[in-house]
């Protein structure tokens, strides 16, 4: 239960200093060996300084927040019997009952992986230049298969030169023990001796002697069989979306009786639409970036999440969203752009796909998150949507440049049926379905536009690509003044709002929630009014 209370306008602030500054704040991290759990604490050195808040209000609403961090790369979220689980690359898993406090755990996979994956690894994936199995178990996804009465884990076994395979494991309990079930789909195969197709099911699907030339073309169908996401459609059919970079992202129908590929379903080979072996083409192609696909269904639409860019901090992940009325596509963004590319380009520089967030810095930040990506999402029985992803940090963490942690943010559906993300991480709040008072909505906001073509990178000792806020005021007469001007409206009896700035109209919702700013007592966060909107294929946030 969250406790809210009032504090006076005088608060304690800590001055970060060196070379003569009054004091320092050190954000200490204690990581339990072998768990990945990160507990946050604050120590002070030197003097603390009293700072008077420059606000007319005599008090601010505060809330207590309890958060336990965890490190899981490529987290896939699953809800089971009152507990949220995330399954990630390199055999990292964690669980939580509230999406805020996470605890790592181990399963039989952590010790038995050589036996579970050894057959495919030794026979197909392993090479002299890539000889270690442990670091090549990537991006699992778990689903309960109702027909089998089993929990099915789909995980990619990654090899060099795209010679990878997605395999399935099964268990009676979500925490295992898991047993090997079989291969689902392969990549990197050829008709020669390098990665012989005879070691795969390719000829079973395509017929003996099939021409495999197109599967070695990065502008065509050469992809990496990694990053599976398995889901049911609204008709109860079981599907797996998968793939990475180059040849694109594809969708295969699975056999619910076995959890493996449905060999009874066939596909035509149609350029930029489908492939006889890989199934329906949903996104990417022509060597553009894109991986970590994930699909959810909500209110008549299938939403496809992709991560553009690479997995490191610089030029790293950007979460982009497309949608379709059919799970097989076609998927488009708000502007009608297709998720499928027909020519080669650097898609980090394009406004294709709704970018859900970028690298940004404003006063509500605790940290500058960059390369947010490889997300999953969960739709609750109440219709609430939670997006789970891993994030890196502009300054690194604990002395580790590429440190990463799991983060969770709520998603909301705007009036046009597009997803928008809450401006701050989830801490147990719920949106008011009946809306907010005028007094709460009006006022001065920091305003961040998540420019789709801006990305984080270093330039010597400086950094670029971190978006900075403008300052705007929502006035009671419906006008917007400040550094940007325009108008705004709201829907009576709902949180829905519309704002027009510089001739661009954005639609979204108001949401009252705790900011991420760290106070003297780091468990306390200021509750502020925010809004999240989308317009012209661009996401924007406001924070009061």
C-alpha positions in Angstrom: 0.0 0.0 0.0 1.4 3.4 -1.0 1.3 6.1 1.7 0.9 9.7 0.7 1.5 12.6 3.0 2.4 16.3 3.0 5.8 17.8 3.7 6.8 21.4 4.0 8.3 23.4 1.2 11.7 23.3 2.7 13.4 20.0 1.7 16.9 18.7 2.0 19.0 18.6 -1.1 22.4 17.2 -1.6 25.0 19.1 -3.5 27.1 16.9 -5.7 30.6 18.4 -5.4 34.3 18.1 -5.9 37.2 20.6 -5.7 35.7 22.8 -3.0 32.0 22.0 -3.2 30.0 21.7 0.0 29.5 17.9 -0.1 29.1 14.8 -2.2 26.5 12.2 -2.8 27.6 8.7 -3.6 25.0 6.3 -4.9 26.2 3.1 -3.5 25.2 -0.2 -5.1 25.4 -3.5 -3.2 25.1 -6.4 -5.6 24.6 -9.8 -4.0 27.0 -12.4 -5.5 25.3 -14.5 -8.1 21.9 -12.9 -7.8 22.1 -9.7 -9.9 19.9 -7.9 -7.3 20.9 -4.3 -6.8 19.9 -2.5 -3.6 20.0 1.3 -3.7 21.2 3.4 -0.8 22.5 6.9 -0.3 25.4 8.1 1.9 26.4 11.7 2.5 29.8 13.2 3.0 30.2 16.8 4.2 27.5 19.2 4.8 23.9 18.9 3.7 22.3 22.1 2.3 18.8 23.4 2.9 17.2 24.4 -0.4 13.9 26.3 -0.7 11.7 25.1 -3.5 10.8 27.8 -6.0 7.2 27.0 -6.0 4.1 28.9 -4.8 2.6 25.8 -3.2 3.3 25.4 0.4 3.7 21.7 0.3 4.2 18.9 -2.2 2.5 15.5 -2.2 5.0 12.7 -1.7 4.8 8.9 -1.8 6.9 6.0 -0.5 8.5 3.9 -3.2 10.3 0.6 -2.7 12.4 -0.6 -5.6 14.9 -3.5 -5.9 16.8 -3.6 -9.1 17.9 -6.6 -11.1 20.1 -7.1 -14.1 18.5 -9.2 -16.9 19.4 -8.7 -20.5 16.5 -8.9 -23.0 13.8 -9.4 -20.4 10.6 -11.3 -21.5 7.8 -10.8 -19.0 5.3 -13.5 -18.0 2.6 -13.5 -15.4 1.9 -16.7 -13.5 -0.2 -17.3 -10.4 0.4 -13.9 -8.8 4.0 -13.5 -9.8 5.7 -11.6 -12.6 8.7 -13.4 -14.2 11.3 -12.0 -16.6 13.5 -14.4 -18.6 16.6 -13.1 -20.3 19.7 -13.9 -22.2 22.7 -15.7 -20.7 20.4 -17.7 -18.4 19.3 -14.8 -16.2 15.8 -14.8 -14.6 14.0 -12.8 -12.0 10.6 -12.6 -10.4 8.5 -10.0 -8.6 5.0 -9.7 -7.1 4.7 -5.9 -7.9 6.8 -5.2 -10.9 9.1 -3.0 -8.7 11.0 -5.3 -6.4 12.8 -8.1 -8.3 14.6 -11.1 -7.1 16.9 -13.3 -9.2 16.7 -17.1 -9.1 18.2 -20.1 -10.8 16.7 -23.1 -12.5 18.0 -26.4 -13.7 18.9 -24.8 -17.0 21.7 -22.9 -15.3 23.6 -26.1 -14.5 22.3 -28.5 -17.1 22.6 -26.3 -20.2 25.3 -28.4 -21.8 23.0 -31.4 -21.9 19.9 -29.4 -22.8 21.4 -27.5 -25.7 24.5 -29.5 -26.6 23.0 -31.5 -29.5 22.1 -28.5 -31.6 25.2 -26.6 -30.4 27.7 -29.3 -31.3 25.9 -30.5 -34.5 25.0 -27.1 -36.0 25.9 -23.9 -34.2 29.4 -24.3 -32.8 32.4 -23.1 -34.7 36.1 -22.8 -33.8 35.7 -19.0 -33.7 32.7 -19.3 -31.4 33.3 -22.3 -29.2 31.5 -21.5 -26.0 27.8 -22.4 -25.5 27.2 -20.5 -22.3 27.3 -17.0 -23.7 25.2 -17.9 -26.8 21.9 -18.7 -25.2 19.8 -15.7 -26.0 16.4 -14.0 -25.4 14.1 -16.7 -24.1 10.3 -16.4 -24.0 8.0 -18.5 -21.9 4.3 -19.3 -22.5 1.8 -21.7 -21.0 0.6 -24.1 -23.7 -2.9 -25.0 -22.8 -3.2 -27.9 -25.1 0.1 -29.5 -23.9 -0.5 -28.5 -20.3 3.1 -27.4 -20.2 5.2 -24.3 -19.8 7.1 -23.9 -23.0 10.4 -21.9 -23.2 11.7 -20.8 -26.5 15.3 -19.8 -26.6 17.8 -19.1 -29.4 21.1 -21.0 -29.6 23.3 -18.5 -31.4 26.2 -19.4 -33.7 28.6 -17.5 -36.0 27.5 -16.4 -39.5 23.8 -16.6 -38.7 23.9 -20.4 -38.1 21.5 -20.3 -35.2 18.5 -22.3 -34.1 15.5 -21.5 -31.8 14.7 -24.5 -29.6 11.8 -25.3 -27.2 12.0 -26.6 -23.7 9.1 -27.8 -21.6 8.3 -27.9 -17.9 5.4 -28.6 -15.5 6.2 -25.5 -13.5 7.2 -22.1 -14.7 10.4 -22.3 -12.6 11.2 -25.7 -14.1 12.8 -28.2 -14.2 12.9 -27.8 -18.0 13.4 -30.6 -20.5 14.5 -30.4 -24.1 11.6 -30.4 -26.6 13.1 -29.9 -30.0 14.2 -27.4 -32.6 11.7 -24.9 -34.1 13.5 -22.9 -36.8 17.0 -22.6 -38.2 19.0 -19.9 -39.9 22.4 -19.6 -41.7 22.1 -22.8 -43.6 23.4 -23.4 -47.1 23.6 -26.1 -49.8 27.3 -26.6 -49.2 29.5 -27.9 -46.4 29.8 -24.7 -44.3 26.4 -24.9 -42.6 24.7 -27.9 -44.3 21.0 -27.7 -44.7 20.9 -31.4 -44.1 21.4 -30.7 -40.4 18.2 -28.7 -40.3 14.5 -29.3 -41.3 14.8 -27.0 -44.4 14.5 -29.8 -47.0 11.6 -31.2 -45.0 9.8 -27.9 -45.5 11.0 -26.9 -48.9 11.6 -30.3 -50.5 14.9 -32.0 -51.4 17.2 -30.0 -53.6 15.4 -26.7 -53.0 17.3 -23.6 -54.1 18.7 -22.0 -51.0 20.4 -19.0 -52.6 18.0 -16.4 -51.2 18.8 -17.5 -47.6 22.4 -16.2 -48.1 21.3 -12.8 -49.2 21.2 -10.1 -46.5 18.9 -8.0 -48.6 16.5 -10.9 -48.9 16.1 -13.6 -46.3 19.4 -14.0 -44.5 18.5 -13.4 -40.9 19.5 -14.7 -37.5 17.0 -17.1 -35.9 17.0 -15.5 -32.5 14.7 -13.5 -30.2 11.5 -15.6 -30.2 8.2 -14.3 -28.9 5.4 -16.8 -28.7 1.7 -15.7 -28.4 -1.9 -16.8 -29.1 -4.0 -14.8 -31.5 -7.6 -13.9 -30.8 -8.7 -17.1 -32.5 -6.6 -19.3 -30.3 -3.8 -20.0 -32.9 -0.2 -20.2 -31.6 2.4 -18.1 -33.3 6.1 -17.3 -33.0 7.6 -14.0 -34.2 11.4 -14.0 -34.4 14.4 -12.7 -36.3 17.1 -10.1 -36.3 18.5 -7.5 -38.7 19.3 -8.0 -42.3 16.6 -10.3 -43.7 14.0 -9.1 -41.3 11.4 -10.2 -38.8 9.1 -13.2 -39.5 6.1 -15.0 -38.1 5.6 -18.8 -38.0 2.5 -20.8 -37.0 3.2 -23.3 -34.3 1.5 -26.7 -33.7 -0.3 -26.4 -30.3 -0.1 -30.1 -29.8 3.7 -30.2 -29.9 4.7 -26.5 -29.3 7.0 -26.9 -32.4 6.6 -25.7 -36.0 3.3 -26.5 -37.6 4.5 -28.4 -40.7 0.9 -28.5 -42.0 0.9 -24.8 -42.6 2.7 -23.7 -45.8 3.7 -20.3 -47.0 4.3 -18.8 -50.5 7.6 -17.0 -51.3 6.5 -13.5 -52.1 9.1 -10.7 -52.0 8.7 -8.6 -48.9 5.6 -10.5 -47.8 6.3 -14.1 -47.0 8.8 -16.9 -47.3 8.3 -20.6 -47.8 10.5 -21.5 -44.8 10.3 -18.5 -42.5 6.6 -17.7 -42.8 5.1 -14.2 -42.9 7.4 -11.2 -43.2 6.4 -8.6 -40.6 9.2 -6.1 -40.6 12.7 -5.1 -41.6 14.8 -6.5 -44.5 17.4 -5.0 -46.7 20.0 -5.1 -44.0 18.3 -2.5 -41.7 18.5 -2.8 -37.9 15.8 -4.4 -35.9 15.5 -7.2 -33.4 13.7 -8.2 -30.2 10.2 -8.5 -31.7 7.3 -8.7 -29.4 3.6 -8.8 -30.1 0.6 -8.0 -27.8 -3.1 -7.7 -28.5 -5.2 -4.8 -27.2 -8.7 -3.5 -28.3 -8.7 -4.8 -31.9 -5.0 -4.3 -32.7 -1.9 -6.4 -32.6 1.0 -4.2 -31.6 4.5 -5.1 -32.8 7.5 -3.9 -30.8 10.9 -3.7 -32.4 14.3 -2.5 -31.2 16.2 -0.6 -33.8 20.0 -0.1 -33.4 22.5 -2.1 -31.6 22.6 -3.4 -28.0 25.4 -1.2 -26.7 24.9 2.3 -25.3 26.1 4.4 -28.2 23.7 4.2 -31.1 21.8 1.6 -29.1 18.3 0.3 -29.0 15.3 2.4 -29.8 11.9 0.9 -29.2 9.6 1.3 -32.2 5.9 0.3 -32.4 3.7 -0.7 -35.4 0.2 -2.2 -35.4 -2.1 -4.3 -37.5 -5.6 -5.6 -37.3 -4.3 -9.1 -38.2 -1.4 -10.9 -36.5 0.1 -11.7 -39.9 0.2 -8.0 -40.8 0.7 -5.7 -42.6 2.1 -3.6 -39.7 2.2 0.2 -40.0 3.0 3.1 -37.8 0.9 6.2 -37.1 1.9 7.8 -40.3 1.1 4.7 -42.3 4.7 3.7 -42.9 5.2 0.0 -43.4 7.4 -1.9 -40.9 8.9 -3.8 -43.9 11.8 -2.1 -45.6 12.3 -2.4 -49.4 15.6 -0.5 -49.7 18.7 -0.3 -47.6 19.0 2.7 -45.2 20.1 3.6 -41.7 16.7 3.4 -39.9 18.1 5.2 -36.8 17.7 8.3 -38.9 14.2 7.7 -40.1 10.8 8.5 -38.6 9.5 5.0 -39.4 7.9 3.3 -36.4 6.5 5.1 -33.4 9.5 5.6 -31.1 8.1 5.1 -27.6 11.0 7.0 -25.9 14.5 8.3 -26.4 17.4 9.4 -24.3 16.4 12.4 -22.3 17.2 14.6 -19.4 14.9 16.6 -17.2 14.6 17.6 -13.6 12.5 14.5 -12.8 15.3 12.2 -13.9 17.3 10.1 -11.4 19.5 8.9 -14.2 19.9 9.4 -17.9 18.7 6.2 -19.5 20.0 5.3 -23.0 19.6 2.4 -25.4 16.3 1.4 -23.9 15.2 -1.8 -25.7 14.6 -5.4 -26.3 11.3 -5.0 -24.5 8.4 -7.2 -23.7 4.9 -6.3 -22.5 2.1 -7.7 -20.5 -1.6 -6.9 -20.7 -3.4 -7.5 -17.3 -6.9 -8.9 -16.9 -7.9 -5.3 -16.0 -6.5 -4.1 -19.4 -3.5 -2.4 -17.9 -0.3 -2.6 -20.1 3.2 -2.9 -18.6 6.3 -2.6 -20.8 9.4 -4.3 -19.5 12.8 -3.6 -21.0 16.5 -3.2 -20.2 18.2 0.1 -20.1 21.8 1.3 -20.2 22.9 4.6 -18.8 24.8 7.7 -20.1 27.2 7.6 -17.2 27.3 3.9 -16.9 26.8 2.3 -13.4 29.1 1.0 -10.7 32.0 1.8 -13.0 30.6 -0.4 -15.7 30.2 1.5 -19.0 27.7 -1.0 -20.5 25.8 -1.7 -17.2 22.1 -2.4 -17.7 19.0 -2.9 -15.5 15.4 -3.9 -15.9 12.9 -1.1 -16.0 9.0 -1.1 -16.2 6.7 1.6 -17.6 3.0 1.7 -18.1 1.6 2.0 -21.6 -1.8 3.6 -22.4 -3.9 3.7 -25.5 -4.7 7.2 -26.8 -7.9 8.1 -28.6 -6.5 7.1 -31.9 -5.6 3.6 -30.7 -1.9 4.1 -30.4 0.3 3.2 -27.4 2.0 5.9 -25.3 4.3 5.4 -22.4 4.1 6.9 -18.9 6.9 9.5 -18.4 8.3 7.7 -15.4 8.9 4.2 -14.3 6.0 2.2 -12.8 5.6 2.5 -9.0 2.2 1.1 -8.4 0.1 4.1 -9.5 -3.1 3.8 -11.5 -4.5 6.3 -14.0 -7.7 8.0 -13.1 -10.3 6.7 -15.5 -12.5 9.7 -14.6 -9.8 12.3 -15.3 -8.4 15.1 -13.2 -9.3 18.5 -11.9 -8.5 21.6 -14.0 -6.3 22.9 -11.2 -4.3 19.7 -11.4 -3.9 19.8 -15.2 -3.1 23.5 -15.5 0.4 24.8 -14.8 4.0 24.9 -15.9 5.4 21.7 -17.4 8.8 20.5 -18.7 8.1 19.2 -22.2 10.2 16.5 -23.9 9.9 15.7 -27.6 11.3 12.2 -28.3 12.7 13.1 -31.7 12.9 9.8 -33.7 16.1 10.7 -35.5 18.1 11.7 -32.4 20.2 9.0 -30.8 22.8 8.9 -28.0 26.5 9.0 -28.9 29.7 10.3 -27.5 31.7 13.1 -29.1 35.1 13.1 -27.3 34.3 13.8 -23.6 30.9 15.2 -24.5 27.7 13.4 -25.3 25.1 14.2 -27.9 21.6 12.9 -28.6 20.2 13.4 -25.1 17.0 15.4 -25.5 16.4 18.5 -23.3 13.1 19.9 -22.2 11.2 23.0 -23.3 9.0 24.8 -20.8 5.4 25.3 -21.5 2.3 26.3 -19.5 -1.2 24.8 -19.9 -3.6 27.7 -19.1 -7.2 27.4 -18.0 -8.4 29.1 -21.1 -7.1 26.3 -23.3 -4.0 28.1 -24.5 -0.4 26.9 -24.3 2.3 29.5 -23.6 6.0 29.4 -23.0 8.8 28.3 -25.3 6.3 26.5 -27.5 2.8 27.9 -28.1 -0.5 26.4 -29.1 -3.7 25.0 -27.5 -4.9 22.1 -25.4 -8.2 20.4 -24.6 -9.3 17.5 -22.4 -12.1 15.0 -22.4 -14.5 15.5 -19.5 -14.7 12.3 -17.3 -11.6 10.7 -18.7 -7.8 11.2 -18.6 -7.7 11.8 -22.4 -6.1 15.1 -23.6 -5.1 16.7 -26.9 -2.4 19.3 -27.3 -1.4 21.3 -30.4 2.0 22.8 -30.5 3.6 24.5 -33.5 0.8 23.1 -35.8 1.4 19.5 -34.6 -1.5 17.8 -32.8 -0.7 15.2 -30.2 -3.2 12.9 -28.4 -2.7 11.1 -25.2 -3.5 11.0 -21.5 -2.9 12.8 -18.2 -1.4 10.7 -15.4 -0.5 11.7 -11.8 2.5 9.7 -10.7 5.8 9.9 -8.7 8.7 11.4 -10.5 12.1 9.6 -10.4 13.9 12.5 -8.6 16.0 11.3 -5.7 15.4 13.2 -2.5 17.2 13.1 0.8 15.2 10.0 1.7 15.5 8.2 -1.6 12.3 6.2 -0.9 10.3 9.3 -1.1 9.3 10.7 -4.5 7.3 13.8 -5.4 3.9 13.1 -7.0 3.4 15.2 -10.1 1.0 15.6 -12.9 2.3 14.3 -16.2 1.0 13.7 -19.7 2.1 11.4 -22.5 1.1 12.1 -26.1 1.7 11.1 -29.7 1.4 13.2 -32.8 2.9 13.1 -36.3 4.5 9.8 -35.5 6.4 11.5 -32.6 6.1 10.8 -28.8 6.2 13.7 -26.3 6.0 13.9 -22.5 5.1 16.6 -20.0 6.0 16.7 -16.3 4.7 19.4 -14.0 
